[in-house]
């Protein structure tokens, strides 16, 4: 295969590191579980936070910021203010 076959993929992922992608997948799974729990039990808090956990990874390209946001949203699921 030539390098030009994957040129669109490298441009698409150029701002993200491997660690950022791994964190996005990890917190996306936590968010999906929270979303399903909130939908099943008709609880809006885990439902909204689950959507936020699944979505924020598309907008954050720094691994440390991604870790901080994901940890904060996950803590908010289990320890409400």
PDB file with SEQRES, HELIX, SHEET and CRYST1 records, atoms N, CA, C and O in Angstrom:
SEQRES   1 A   81  UNK UNK UNK UNK UNK UNK UNK UNK UNK UNK UNK UNK UNK          
SEQRES   2 A   81  UNK UNK UNK UNK UNK UNK UNK UNK UNK UNK UNK UNK UNK          
SEQRES   3 A   81  UNK UNK UNK UNK UNK UNK UNK UNK UNK UNK UNK UNK UNK          
SEQRES   4 A   81  UNK UNK UNK UNK UNK UNK UNK UNK UNK UNK UNK UNK UNK          
SEQRES   5 A   81  UNK UNK UNK UNK UNK UNK UNK UNK UNK UNK UNK UNK UNK          
SEQRES   6 A   81  UNK UNK UNK UNK UNK UNK UNK UNK UNK UNK UNK UNK UNK          
SEQRES   7 A   81  UNK UNK UNK                                                  
HELIX    1 AA1 UNK A    3  UNK A    6  5                                   4    
HELIX    2 AA2 UNK A    7  UNK A   12  1                                   6    
HELIX    3 AA3 UNK A   18  UNK A   40  1                                  23    
HELIX    4 AA4 UNK A   44  UNK A   55  1                                  12    
HELIX    5 AA5 UNK A   56  UNK A   58  5                                   3    
HELIX    6 AA6 UNK A   63  UNK A   78  1                                  16    
CRYST1    1.000    1.000    1.000  90.00  90.00  90.00 P 1           1          
ATOM      1  N   UNK A   1       0.837  -1.182   0.000  1.00  0.00           N  
ATOM      2  CA  UNK A   1       0.000   0.000   0.000  1.00  0.00           C  
ATOM      3  C   UNK A   1       0.882   1.245   0.000  1.00  0.00           C  
ATOM      4  O   UNK A   1       1.977   1.261   0.562  1.00  0.00           O  
ATOM      5  N   UNK A   2       0.380   2.258  -0.632  1.00  0.00           N  
ATOM      6  CA  UNK A   2       1.114   3.501  -0.689  1.00  0.00           C  
ATOM      7  C   UNK A   2       0.750   4.385   0.491  1.00  0.00           C  
ATOM      8  O   UNK A   2      -0.297   4.207   1.112  1.00  0.00           O  
ATOM      9  N   UNK A   3       1.618   5.334   0.794  1.00  0.00           N  
ATOM     10  CA  UNK A   3       1.353   6.264   1.880  1.00  0.00           C  
ATOM     11  C   UNK A   3       0.168   7.171   1.582  1.00  0.00           C  
ATOM     12  O   UNK A   3      -0.488   7.654   2.505  1.00  0.00           O  
ATOM     13  N   UNK A   4      -0.110   7.406   0.319  1.00  0.00           N  
ATOM     14  CA  UNK A   4      -1.193   8.317  -0.047  1.00  0.00           C  
ATOM     15  C   UNK A   4      -2.564   7.717   0.266  1.00  0.00           C  
ATOM     16  O   UNK A   4      -3.551   8.451   0.320  1.00  0.00           O  
ATOM     17  N   UNK A   5      -2.649   6.395   0.475  1.00  0.00           N  
ATOM     18  CA  UNK A   5      -3.924   5.773   0.797  1.00  0.00           C  
ATOM     19  C   UNK A   5      -4.447   6.225   2.160  1.00  0.00           C  
ATOM     20  O   UNK A   5      -5.660   6.270   2.366  1.00  0.00           O  
ATOM     21  N   UNK A   6      -3.565   6.556   3.083  1.00  0.00           N  
ATOM     22  CA  UNK A   6      -3.961   6.920   4.430  1.00  0.00           C  
ATOM     23  C   UNK A   6      -3.759   8.406   4.710  1.00  0.00           C  
ATOM     24  O   UNK A   6      -3.763   8.817   5.870  1.00  0.00           O  
ATOM     25  N   UNK A   7      -3.584   9.206   3.683  1.00  0.00           N  
ATOM     26  CA  UNK A   7      -3.327  10.628   3.905  1.00  0.00           C  
ATOM     27  C   UNK A   7      -4.522  11.332   4.529  1.00  0.00           C  
ATOM     28  O   UNK A   7      -4.330  12.252   5.325  1.00  0.00           O  
ATOM     29  N   UNK A   8      -5.743  10.940   4.201  1.00  0.00           N  
ATOM     30  CA  UNK A   8      -6.926  11.545   4.802  1.00  0.00           C  
ATOM     31  C   UNK A   8      -7.052  11.199   6.268  1.00  0.00           C  
ATOM     32  O   UNK A   8      -7.499  12.028   7.061  1.00  0.00           O  
ATOM     33  N   UNK A   9      -6.669   9.995   6.644  1.00  0.00           N  
ATOM     34  CA  UNK A   9      -6.748   9.574   8.044  1.00  0.00           C  
ATOM     35  C   UNK A   9      -5.758  10.330   8.905  1.00  0.00           C  
ATOM     36  O   UNK A   9      -6.090  10.708  10.029  1.00  0.00           O  
ATOM     37  N   UNK A  10      -4.556  10.562   8.412  1.00  0.00           N  
ATOM     38  CA  UNK A  10      -3.568  11.287   9.212  1.00  0.00           C  
ATOM     39  C   UNK A  10      -3.989  12.736   9.399  1.00  0.00           C  
ATOM     40  O   UNK A  10      -3.716  13.315  10.451  1.00  0.00           O  
ATOM     41  N   UNK A  11      -4.632  13.330   8.431  1.00  0.00           N  
ATOM     42  CA  UNK A  11      -5.128  14.691   8.580  1.00  0.00           C  
ATOM     43  C   UNK A  11      -6.278  14.762   9.566  1.00  0.00           C  
ATOM     44  O   UNK A  11      -6.421  15.747  10.289  1.00  0.00           O  
ATOM     45  N   UNK A  12      -7.099  13.717   9.599  1.00  0.00           N  
ATOM     46  CA  UNK A  12      -8.252  13.679  10.501  1.00  0.00           C  
ATOM     47  C   UNK A  12      -7.827  13.546  11.957  1.00  0.00           C  
ATOM     48  O   UNK A  12      -8.453  14.136  12.838  1.00  0.00           O  
ATOM     49  N   UNK A  13      -6.786  12.791  12.219  1.00  0.00           N  
ATOM     50  CA  UNK A  13      -6.334  12.534  13.584  1.00  0.00           C  
ATOM     51  C   UNK A  13      -5.096  13.337  13.956  1.00  0.00           C  
ATOM     52  O   UNK A  13      -4.434  13.007  14.940  1.00  0.00           O  
ATOM     53  N   UNK A  14      -4.767  14.357  13.217  1.00  0.00           N  
ATOM     54  CA  UNK A  14      -3.506  15.063  13.423  1.00  0.00           C  
ATOM     55  C   UNK A  14      -3.417  15.764  14.774  1.00  0.00           C  
ATOM     56  O   UNK A  14      -2.313  15.902  15.302  1.00  0.00           O  
ATOM     57  N   UNK A  15      -4.518  16.210  15.354  1.00  0.00           N  
ATOM     58  CA  UNK A  15      -4.465  16.932  16.614  1.00  0.00           C  
ATOM     59  C   UNK A  15      -4.554  16.037  17.836  1.00  0.00           C  
ATOM     60  O   UNK A  15      -4.421  16.523  18.959  1.00  0.00           O  
ATOM     61  N   UNK A  16      -4.776  14.740  17.650  1.00  0.00           N  
ATOM     62  CA  UNK A  16      -4.990  13.839  18.765  1.00  0.00           C  
ATOM     63  C   UNK A  16      -3.814  12.894  18.941  1.00  0.00           C  
ATOM     64  O   UNK A  16      -3.264  12.387  17.964  1.00  0.00           O  
ATOM     65  N   UNK A  17      -3.426  12.657  20.199  1.00  0.00           N  
ATOM     66  CA  UNK A  17      -2.385  11.671  20.469  1.00  0.00           C  
ATOM     67  C   UNK A  17      -3.049  10.328  20.770  1.00  0.00           C  
ATOM     68  O   UNK A  17      -4.268  10.243  20.922  1.00  0.00           O  
ATOM     69  N   UNK A  18      -2.245   9.306  20.851  1.00  0.00           N  
ATOM     70  CA  UNK A  18      -2.765   7.974  21.157  1.00  0.00           C  
ATOM     71  C   UNK A  18      -3.386   7.967  22.553  1.00  0.00           C  
ATOM     72  O   UNK A  18      -4.414   7.325  22.768  1.00  0.00           O  
ATOM     73  N   UNK A  19      -2.776   8.667  23.494  1.00  0.00           N  
ATOM     74  CA  UNK A  19      -3.294   8.709  24.862  1.00  0.00           C  
ATOM     75  C   UNK A  19      -4.654   9.399  24.924  1.00  0.00           C  
ATOM     76  O   UNK A  19      -5.534   8.984  25.678  1.00  0.00           O  
ATOM     77  N   UNK A  20      -4.819  10.446  24.131  1.00  0.00           N  
ATOM     78  CA  UNK A  20      -6.096  11.141  24.091  1.00  0.00           C  
ATOM     79  C   UNK A  20      -7.186  10.233  23.539  1.00  0.00           C  
ATOM     80  O   UNK A  20      -8.308  10.231  24.046  1.00  0.00           O  
ATOM     81  N   UNK A  21      -6.869   9.470  22.516  1.00  0.00           N  
ATOM     82  CA  UNK A  21      -7.846   8.550  21.943  1.00  0.00           C  
ATOM     83  C   UNK A  21      -8.200   7.431  22.909  1.00  0.00           C  
ATOM     84  O   UNK A  21      -9.364   7.042  23.006  1.00  0.00           O  
ATOM     85  N   UNK A  22      -7.206   6.909  23.625  1.00  0.00           N  
ATOM     86  CA  UNK A  22      -7.470   5.856  24.613  1.00  0.00           C  
ATOM     87  C   UNK A  22      -8.357   6.387  25.739  1.00  0.00           C  
ATOM     88  O   UNK A  22      -9.289   5.709  26.171  1.00  0.00           O  
ATOM     89  N   UNK A  23      -8.067   7.598  26.213  1.00  0.00           N  
ATOM     90  CA  UNK A  23      -8.898   8.194  27.261  1.00  0.00           C  
ATOM     91  C   UNK A  23     -10.312   8.459  26.770  1.00  0.00           C  
ATOM     92  O   UNK A  23     -11.273   8.270  27.516  1.00  0.00           O  
ATOM     93  N   UNK A  24     -10.448   8.895  25.527  1.00  0.00           N  
ATOM     94  CA  UNK A  24     -11.781   9.154  24.975  1.00  0.00           C  
ATOM     95  C   UNK A  24     -12.600   7.867  24.904  1.00  0.00           C  
ATOM     96  O   UNK A  24     -13.793   7.872  25.207  1.00  0.00           O  
ATOM     97  N   UNK A  25     -11.968   6.777  24.510  1.00  0.00           N  
ATOM     98  CA  UNK A  25     -12.673   5.495  24.446  1.00  0.00           C  
ATOM     99  C   UNK A  25     -13.037   5.021  25.850  1.00  0.00           C  
ATOM    100  O   UNK A  25     -14.160   4.573  26.081  1.00  0.00           O  
ATOM    101  N   UNK A  26     -12.102   5.117  26.784  1.00  0.00           N  
ATOM    102  CA  UNK A  26     -12.342   4.678  28.152  1.00  0.00           C  
ATOM    103  C   UNK A  26     -13.494   5.456  28.799  1.00  0.00           C  
ATOM    104  O   UNK A  26     -14.425   4.859  29.340  1.00  0.00           O  
ATOM    105  N   UNK A  27     -13.424   6.783  28.740  1.00  0.00           N  
ATOM    106  CA  UNK A  27     -14.483   7.583  29.344  1.00  0.00           C  
ATOM    107  C   UNK A  27     -15.768   7.508  28.528  1.00  0.00           C  
ATOM    108  O   UNK A  27     -16.852   7.702  29.078  1.00  0.00           O  
ATOM    109  N   UNK A  28     -15.674   7.235  27.247  1.00  0.00           N  
ATOM    110  CA  UNK A  28     -16.869   7.020  26.442  1.00  0.00           C  
ATOM    111  C   UNK A  28     -17.622   5.777  26.876  1.00  0.00           C  
ATOM    112  O   UNK A  28     -18.853   5.766  26.875  1.00  0.00           O  
ATOM    113  N   UNK A  29     -16.894   4.721  27.248  1.00  0.00           N  
ATOM    114  CA  UNK A  29     -17.536   3.508  27.761  1.00  0.00           C  
ATOM    115  C   UNK A  29     -18.213   3.765  29.109  1.00  0.00           C  
ATOM    116  O   UNK A  29     -19.319   3.285  29.355  1.00  0.00           O  
ATOM    117  N   UNK A  30     -17.548   4.517  29.970  1.00  0.00           N  
ATOM    118  CA  UNK A  30     -18.149   4.887  31.256  1.00  0.00           C  
ATOM    119  C   UNK A  30     -19.401   5.726  31.010  1.00  0.00           C  
ATOM    120  O   UNK A  30     -20.421   5.538  31.672  1.00  0.00           O  
ATOM    121  N   UNK A  31     -19.315   6.644  30.061  1.00  0.00           N  
ATOM    122  CA  UNK A  31     -20.456   7.481  29.717  1.00  0.00           C  
ATOM    123  C   UNK A  31     -21.611   6.681  29.150  1.00  0.00           C  
ATOM    124  O   UNK A  31     -22.771   6.966  29.446  1.00  0.00           O  
ATOM    125  N   UNK A  32     -21.301   5.681  28.335  1.00  0.00           N  
ATOM    126  CA  UNK A  32     -22.353   4.842  27.777  1.00  0.00           C  
ATOM    127  C   UNK A  32     -23.071   4.063  28.874  1.00  0.00           C  
ATOM    128  O   UNK A  32     -24.295   3.934  28.850  1.00  0.00           O  
ATOM    129  N   UNK A  33     -22.309   3.544  29.837  1.00  0.00           N  
ATOM    130  CA  UNK A  33     -22.925   2.825  30.954  1.00  0.00           C  
ATOM    131  C   UNK A  33     -23.804   3.763  31.788  1.00  0.00           C  
ATOM    132  O   UNK A  33     -24.899   3.383  32.201  1.00  0.00           O  
ATOM    133  N   UNK A  34     -23.326   4.982  32.033  1.00  0.00           N  
ATOM    134  CA  UNK A  34     -24.116   5.953  32.790  1.00  0.00           C  
ATOM    135  C   UNK A  34     -25.369   6.350  32.015  1.00  0.00           C  
ATOM    136  O   UNK A  34     -26.443   6.496  32.600  1.00  0.00           O  
ATOM    137  N   UNK A  35     -25.235   6.523  30.708  1.00  0.00           N  
ATOM    138  CA  UNK A  35     -26.380   6.861  29.872  1.00  0.00           C  
ATOM    139  C   UNK A  35     -27.446   5.771  29.924  1.00  0.00           C  
ATOM    140  O   UNK A  35     -28.632   6.063  30.074  1.00  0.00           O  
ATOM    141  N   UNK A  36     -27.023   4.526  29.803  1.00  0.00           N  
ATOM    142  CA  UNK A  36     -27.991   3.412  29.854  1.00  0.00           C  
ATOM    143  C   UNK A  36     -28.659   3.318  31.222  1.00  0.00           C  
ATOM    144  O   UNK A  36     -29.863   3.075  31.312  1.00  0.00           O  
ATOM    145  N   UNK A  37     -27.883   3.509  32.285  1.00  0.00           N  
ATOM    146  CA  UNK A  37     -28.438   3.481  33.629  1.00  0.00           C  
ATOM    147  C   UNK A  37     -29.468   4.604  33.807  1.00  0.00           C  
ATOM    148  O   UNK A  37     -30.554   4.376  34.342  1.00  0.00           O  
ATOM    149  N   UNK A  38     -29.129   5.797  33.365  1.00  0.00           N  
ATOM    150  CA  UNK A  38     -30.037   6.925  33.504  1.00  0.00           C  
ATOM    151  C   UNK A  38     -31.297   6.765  32.684  1.00  0.00           C  
ATOM    152  O   UNK A  38     -32.379   7.151  33.126  1.00  0.00           O  
ATOM    153  N   UNK A  39     -31.171   6.202  31.496  1.00  0.00           N  
ATOM    154  CA  UNK A  39     -32.343   5.991  30.650  1.00  0.00           C  
ATOM    155  C   UNK A  39     -33.249   4.901  31.218  1.00  0.00           C  
ATOM    156  O   UNK A  39     -34.473   5.025  31.189  1.00  0.00           O  
ATOM    157  N   UNK A  40     -32.643   3.836  31.731  1.00  0.00           N  
ATOM    158  CA  UNK A  40     -33.426   2.717  32.268  1.00  0.00           C  
ATOM    159  C   UNK A  40     -34.190   3.124  33.512  1.00  0.00           C  
ATOM    160  O   UNK A  40     -35.342   2.727  33.691  1.00  0.00           O  
ATOM    161  N   UNK A  41     -33.557   3.920  34.382  1.00  0.00           N  
ATOM    162  CA  UNK A  41     -34.167   4.302  35.656  1.00  0.00           C  
ATOM    163  C   UNK A  41     -34.811   5.686  35.630  1.00  0.00           C  
ATOM    164  O   UNK A  41     -35.244   6.187  36.668  1.00  0.00           O  
ATOM    165  N   UNK A  42     -34.876   6.297  34.468  1.00  0.00           N  
ATOM    166  CA  UNK A  42     -35.470   7.632  34.294  1.00  0.00           C  
ATOM    167  C   UNK A  42     -34.846   8.664  35.227  1.00  0.00           C  
ATOM    168  O   UNK A  42     -35.548   9.467  35.841  1.00  0.00           O  
ATOM    169  N   UNK A  43     -33.522   8.631  35.325  1.00  0.00           N  
ATOM    170  CA  UNK A  43     -32.788   9.602  36.131  1.00  0.00           C  
ATOM    171  C   UNK A  43     -32.017  10.531  35.194  1.00  0.00           C  
ATOM    172  O   UNK A  43     -31.171  10.069  34.428  1.00  0.00           O  
ATOM    173  N   UNK A  44     -32.297  11.824  35.245  1.00  0.00           N  
ATOM    174  CA  UNK A  44     -31.667  12.737  34.273  1.00  0.00           C  
ATOM    175  C   UNK A  44     -30.175  12.994  34.517  1.00  0.00           C  
ATOM    176  O   UNK A  44     -29.430  13.236  33.568  1.00  0.00           O  
ATOM    177  N   UNK A  45     -29.736  12.944  35.776  1.00  0.00           N  
ATOM    178  CA  UNK A  45     -28.337  13.274  36.066  1.00  0.00           C  
ATOM    179  C   UNK A  45     -27.360  12.319  35.384  1.00  0.00           C  
ATOM    180  O   UNK A  45     -26.494  12.788  34.646  1.00  0.00           O  
ATOM    181  N   UNK A  46     -27.452  10.996  35.592  1.00  0.00           N  
ATOM    182  CA  UNK A  46     -26.510  10.115  34.888  1.00  0.00           C  
ATOM    183  C   UNK A  46     -26.726  10.114  33.380  1.00  0.00           C  
ATOM    184  O   UNK A  46     -25.788   9.877  32.618  1.00  0.00           O  
ATOM    185  N   UNK A  47     -27.951  10.379  32.947  1.00  0.00           N  
ATOM    186  CA  UNK A  47     -28.227  10.435  31.522  1.00  0.00           C  
ATOM    187  C   UNK A  47     -27.462  11.585  30.861  1.00  0.00           C  
ATOM    188  O   UNK A  47     -26.802  11.388  29.840  1.00  0.00           O  
ATOM    189  N   UNK A  48     -27.550  12.768  31.436  1.00  0.00           N  
ATOM    190  CA  UNK A  48     -26.880  13.947  30.875  1.00  0.00           C  
ATOM    191  C   UNK A  48     -25.357  13.829  31.000  1.00  0.00           C  
ATOM    192  O   UNK A  48     -24.626  14.141  30.060  1.00  0.00           O  
ATOM    193  N   UNK A  49     -24.886  13.377  32.168  1.00  0.00           N  
ATOM    194  CA  UNK A  49     -23.443  13.226  32.342  1.00  0.00           C  
ATOM    195  C   UNK A  49     -22.881  12.127  31.440  1.00  0.00           C  
ATOM    196  O   UNK A  49     -21.742  12.222  30.983  1.00  0.00           O  
ATOM    197  N   UNK A  50     -23.670  11.091  31.185  1.00  0.00           N  
ATOM    198  CA  UNK A  50     -23.241  10.048  30.257  1.00  0.00           C  
ATOM    199  C   UNK A  50     -23.084  10.576  28.846  1.00  0.00           C  
ATOM    200  O   UNK A  50     -22.131  10.228  28.150  1.00  0.00           O  
ATOM    201  N   UNK A  51     -24.021  11.418  28.420  1.00  0.00           N  
ATOM    202  CA  UNK A  51     -23.908  12.033  27.100  1.00  0.00           C  
ATOM    203  C   UNK A  51     -22.674  12.932  27.043  1.00  0.00           C  
ATOM    204  O   UNK A  51     -21.949  12.939  26.048  1.00  0.00           O  
ATOM    205  N   UNK A  52     -22.442  13.687  28.113  1.00  0.00           N  
ATOM    206  CA  UNK A  52     -21.273  14.567  28.154  1.00  0.00           C  
ATOM    207  C   UNK A  52     -19.971  13.767  28.097  1.00  0.00           C  
ATOM    208  O   UNK A  52     -19.025  14.168  27.419  1.00  0.00           O  
ATOM    209  N   UNK A  53     -19.920  12.632  28.808  1.00  0.00           N  
ATOM    210  CA  UNK A  53     -18.715  11.798  28.784  1.00  0.00           C  
ATOM    211  C   UNK A  53     -18.476  11.187  27.405  1.00  0.00           C  
ATOM    212  O   UNK A  53     -17.331  11.036  26.980  1.00  0.00           O  
ATOM    213  N   UNK A  54     -19.547  10.841  26.714  1.00  0.00           N  
ATOM    214  CA  UNK A  54     -19.373  10.271  25.384  1.00  0.00           C  
ATOM    215  C   UNK A  54     -18.983  11.327  24.356  1.00  0.00           C  
ATOM    216  O   UNK A  54     -18.343  10.999  23.357  1.00  0.00           O  
ATOM    217  N   UNK A  55     -19.354  12.585  24.578  1.00  0.00           N  
ATOM    218  CA  UNK A  55     -19.169  13.610  23.558  1.00  0.00           C  
ATOM    219  C   UNK A  55     -17.898  14.449  23.716  1.00  0.00           C  
ATOM    220  O   UNK A  55     -17.345  14.903  22.714  1.00  0.00           O  
ATOM    221  N   UNK A  56     -17.426  14.665  24.932  1.00  0.00           N  
ATOM    222  CA  UNK A  56     -16.335  15.623  25.126  1.00  0.00           C  
ATOM    223  C   UNK A  56     -15.038  15.193  24.446  1.00  0.00           C  
ATOM    224  O   UNK A  56     -14.232  16.049  24.080  1.00  0.00           O  
ATOM    225  N   UNK A  57     -14.822  13.922  24.270  1.00  0.00           N  
ATOM    226  CA  UNK A  57     -13.594  13.426  23.651  1.00  0.00           C  
ATOM    227  C   UNK A  57     -13.395  13.884  22.219  1.00  0.00           C  
ATOM    228  O   UNK A  57     -12.272  13.880  21.714  1.00  0.00           O  
ATOM    229  N   UNK A  58     -14.480  14.279  21.559  1.00  0.00           N  
ATOM    230  CA  UNK A  58     -14.371  14.767  20.182  1.00  0.00           C  
ATOM    231  C   UNK A  58     -13.833  16.188  20.113  1.00  0.00           C  
ATOM    232  O   UNK A  58     -13.395  16.634  19.053  1.00  0.00           O  
ATOM    233  N   UNK A  59     -13.863  16.900  21.229  1.00  0.00           N  
ATOM    234  CA  UNK A  59     -13.510  18.316  21.226  1.00  0.00           C  
ATOM    235  C   UNK A  59     -12.220  18.642  21.963  1.00  0.00           C  
ATOM    236  O   UNK A  59     -11.751  19.778  21.887  1.00  0.00           O  
ATOM    237  N   UNK A  60     -11.627  17.681  22.678  1.00  0.00           N  
ATOM    238  CA  UNK A  60     -10.434  17.918  23.481  1.00  0.00           C  
ATOM    239  C   UNK A  60      -9.276  17.141  22.867  1.00  0.00           C  
ATOM    240  O   UNK A  60      -9.373  15.930  22.669  1.00  0.00           O  
ATOM    241  N   UNK A  61      -8.174  17.837  22.562  1.00  0.00           N  
ATOM    242  CA  UNK A  61      -7.042  17.164  21.935  1.00  0.00           C  
ATOM    243  C   UNK A  61      -5.834  17.017  22.862  1.00  0.00           C  
ATOM    244  O   UNK A  61      -4.842  16.403  22.471  1.00  0.00           O  
ATOM    245  N   UNK A  62      -5.890  17.560  24.069  1.00  0.00           N  
ATOM    246  CA  UNK A  62      -4.807  17.440  25.034  1.00  0.00           C  
ATOM    247  C   UNK A  62      -5.122  16.292  26.001  1.00  0.00           C  
ATOM    248  O   UNK A  62      -6.220  16.234  26.554  1.00  0.00           O  
ATOM    249  N   UNK A  63      -4.173  15.388  26.206  1.00  0.00           N  
ATOM    250  CA  UNK A  63      -4.422  14.211  27.035  1.00  0.00           C  
ATOM    251  C   UNK A  63      -4.672  14.585  28.497  1.00  0.00           C  
ATOM    252  O   UNK A  63      -5.532  13.983  29.140  1.00  0.00           O  
ATOM    253  N   UNK A  64      -3.944  15.559  29.032  1.00  0.00           N  
ATOM    254  CA  UNK A  64      -4.124  15.933  30.431  1.00  0.00           C  
ATOM    255  C   UNK A  64      -5.472  16.607  30.663  1.00  0.00           C  
ATOM    256  O   UNK A  64      -6.129  16.366  31.676  1.00  0.00           O  
ATOM    257  N   UNK A  65      -5.873  17.440  29.730  1.00  0.00           N  
ATOM    258  CA  UNK A  65      -7.182  18.094  29.839  1.00  0.00           C  
ATOM    259  C   UNK A  65      -8.289  17.054  29.697  1.00  0.00           C  
ATOM    260  O   UNK A  65      -9.301  17.117  30.394  1.00  0.00           O  
ATOM    261  N   UNK A  66      -8.095  16.103  28.797  1.00  0.00           N  
ATOM    262  CA  UNK A  66      -9.064  15.032  28.613  1.00  0.00           C  
ATOM    263  C   UNK A  66      -9.210  14.198  29.884  1.00  0.00           C  
ATOM    264  O   UNK A  66     -10.321  13.844  30.278  1.00  0.00           O  
ATOM    265  N   UNK A  67      -8.092  13.891  30.516  1.00  0.00           N  
ATOM    266  CA  UNK A  67      -8.118  13.135  31.768  1.00  0.00           C  
ATOM    267  C   UNK A  67      -8.835  13.917  32.864  1.00  0.00           C  
ATOM    268  O   UNK A  67      -9.630  13.347  33.611  1.00  0.00           O  
ATOM    269  N   UNK A  68      -8.566  15.205  32.966  1.00  0.00           N  
ATOM    270  CA  UNK A  68      -9.198  16.032  34.005  1.00  0.00           C  
ATOM    271  C   UNK A  68     -10.701  16.141  33.792  1.00  0.00           C  
ATOM    272  O   UNK A  68     -11.469  16.001  34.744  1.00  0.00           O  
ATOM    273  N   UNK A  69     -11.134  16.388  32.562  1.00  0.00           N  
ATOM    274  CA  UNK A  69     -12.564  16.514  32.285  1.00  0.00           C  
ATOM    275  C   UNK A  69     -13.272  15.180  32.500  1.00  0.00           C  
ATOM    276  O   UNK A  69     -14.344  15.136  33.104  1.00  0.00           O  
ATOM    277  N   UNK A  70     -12.685  14.109  32.016  1.00  0.00           N  
ATOM    278  CA  UNK A  70     -13.292  12.787  32.183  1.00  0.00           C  
ATOM    279  C   UNK A  70     -13.386  12.374  33.635  1.00  0.00           C  
ATOM    280  O   UNK A  70     -14.398  11.818  34.061  1.00  0.00           O  
ATOM    281  N   UNK A  71     -12.335  12.640  34.402  1.00  0.00           N  
ATOM    282  CA  UNK A  71     -12.371  12.291  35.827  1.00  0.00           C  
ATOM    283  C   UNK A  71     -13.405  13.128  36.565  1.00  0.00           C  
ATOM    284  O   UNK A  71     -14.122  12.612  37.422  1.00  0.00           O  
ATOM    285  N   UNK A  72     -13.490  14.414  36.241  1.00  0.00           N  
ATOM    286  CA  UNK A  72     -14.470  15.286  36.897  1.00  0.00           C  
ATOM    287  C   UNK A  72     -15.895  14.841  36.580  1.00  0.00           C  
ATOM    288  O   UNK A  72     -16.727  14.743  37.483  1.00  0.00           O  
ATOM    289  N   UNK A  73     -16.183  14.574  35.319  1.00  0.00           N  
ATOM    290  CA  UNK A  73     -17.538  14.124  34.964  1.00  0.00           C  
ATOM    291  C   UNK A  73     -17.875  12.774  35.575  1.00  0.00           C  
ATOM    292  O   UNK A  73     -19.014  12.544  35.980  1.00  0.00           O  
ATOM    293  N   UNK A  74     -16.903  11.886  35.644  1.00  0.00           N  
ATOM    294  CA  UNK A  74     -17.135  10.576  36.267  1.00  0.00           C  
ATOM    295  C   UNK A  74     -17.391  10.725  37.761  1.00  0.00           C  
ATOM    296  O   UNK A  74     -18.270  10.058  38.308  1.00  0.00           O  
ATOM    297  N   UNK A  75     -16.637  11.588  38.422  1.00  0.00           N  
ATOM    298  CA  UNK A  75     -16.874  11.821  39.845  1.00  0.00           C  
ATOM    299  C   UNK A  75     -18.248  12.439  40.095  1.00  0.00           C  
ATOM    300  O   UNK A  75     -18.896  12.137  41.097  1.00  0.00           O  
ATOM    301  N   UNK A  76     -18.690  13.301  39.186  1.00  0.00           N  
ATOM    302  CA  UNK A  76     -20.009  13.914  39.337  1.00  0.00           C  
ATOM    303  C   UNK A  76     -21.138  12.899  39.215  1.00  0.00           C  
ATOM    304  O   UNK A  76     -22.219  13.102  39.766  1.00  0.00           O  
ATOM    305  N   UNK A  77     -20.891  11.807  38.493  1.00  0.00           N  
ATOM    306  CA  UNK A  77     -21.904  10.753  38.417  1.00  0.00           C  
ATOM    307  C   UNK A  77     -22.093  10.090  39.761  1.00  0.00           C  
ATOM    308  O   UNK A  77     -23.219   9.854  40.198  1.00  0.00           O  
ATOM    309  N   UNK A  78     -20.973   9.788  40.423  1.00  0.00           N  
ATOM    310  CA  UNK A  78     -21.034   9.022  41.663  1.00  0.00           C  
ATOM    311  C   UNK A  78     -21.157   9.878  42.921  1.00  0.00           C  
ATOM    312  O   UNK A  78     -21.686   9.414  43.931  1.00  0.00           O  
ATOM    313  N   UNK A  79     -20.674  11.128  42.871  1.00  0.00           N  
ATOM    314  CA  UNK A  79     -20.726  12.013  44.038  1.00  0.00           C  
ATOM    315  C   UNK A  79     -21.372  13.340  43.651  1.00  0.00           C  
ATOM    316  O   UNK A  79     -20.673  14.306  43.348  1.00  0.00           O  
ATOM    317  N   UNK A  80     -22.706  13.390  43.661  1.00  0.00           N  
ATOM    318  CA  UNK A  80     -23.377  14.639  43.273  1.00  0.00           C  
ATOM    319  C   UNK A  80     -23.065  15.774  44.248  1.00  0.00           C  
ATOM    320  O   UNK A  80     -22.774  15.543  45.422  1.00  0.00           O  
ATOM    321  N   UNK A  81     -23.132  17.001  43.737  1.00  0.00           N  
ATOM    322  CA  UNK A  81     -22.850  18.176  44.568  1.00  0.00           C  
ATOM    323  C   UNK A  81     -23.972  18.441  45.538  1.00  0.00           C  
ATOM    324  O   UNK A  81     -23.904  19.392  46.316  1.00  0.00           O  
TER     325      UNK A  81                                                      
END                                                                             
